[in-house]
């Protein structure tokens, strides 16, 4: 049995939208695939992220949003903890989970670009801490 919600519809989005339509941090180019603009989504943001080589972003968190990522190529490093001295690193085929309100720095310290599929809910909230 399926349920139809008035005003909402099933959609296929054939390409990512411009990164200008979503929140960003330097070094991570987030391109929305599914969000409120492309599909009318109210509780999830799904897109593609490119991690620029040899770049680390600023300290930030994602407010109430939880984040999940699947690394397609390259390596993504996430620094956290006191003074952002601790880190974890994920490569192709790895999944990353970042809890809500978790201060971190993410980026790509290598010469090759990295790419991931990124999901965040309820939306792509980005709170840069040094602003």
LINQUI-V254156 format. One record per residue. N is the residue number from 1. RES is the residue in one letter. NEAR is the number of other C-alpha atoms within 10 Angstrom. Layout:
BEGIN
n->(N:N)
res->(RES:RES)
near->(NEAR:NEAR)
END
This chain:
BEGIN
n->(1:2:3:4:5:6:7:8:9:10:11:12:13:14:15:16:17:18:19:20:21:22:23:24:25:26:27:28:29:30:31:32:33:34:35:36:37:38:39:40:41:42:43:44:45:46:47:48:49:50:51:52:53:54:55:56:57:58:59:60:61:62:63:64:65:66:67:68:69:70:71:72:73:74:75:76:77:78:79:80:81:82:83:84:85:86:87:88:89:90:91:92:93:94:95:96:97:98:99:100:101:102:103:104:105:106:107:108:109:110:111:112:113:114:115:116:117:118:119:120:121:122:123:124:125:126:127:128:129:130:131)
res->(X:X:X:X:X:X:X:X:X:X:X:X:X:X:X:X:X:X:X:X:X:X:X:X:X:X:X:X:X:X:X:X:X:X:X:X:X:X:X:X:X:X:X:X:X:X:X:X:X:X:X:X:X:X:X:X:X:X:X:X:X:X:X:X:X:X:X:X:X:X:X:X:X:X:X:X:X:X:X:X:X:X:X:X:X:X:X:X:X:X:X:X:X:X:X:X:X:X:X:X:X:X:X:X:X:X:X:X:X:X:X:X:X:X:X:X:X:X:X:X:X:X:X:X:X:X:X:X:X:X:X)
near->(2:4:5:8:7:6:6:10:10:7:10:10:10:8:12:15:19:12:15:11:13:18:15:18:18:14:19:21:19:26:23:27:23:23:24:14:13:18:16:15:15:13:13:18:24:23:21:22:22:21:28:22:19:13:17:21:19:17:18:19:21:22:16:17:23:21:22:17:21:20:20:18:18:19:22:27:17:19:19:16:12:8:8:13:8:11:13:11:14:17:18:15:10:15:15:17:12:17:14:16:14:16:20:22:20:24:25:25:17:16:11:13:17:23:23:26:19:22:24:23:19:16:23:26:20:16:17:18:11:7:7)
END
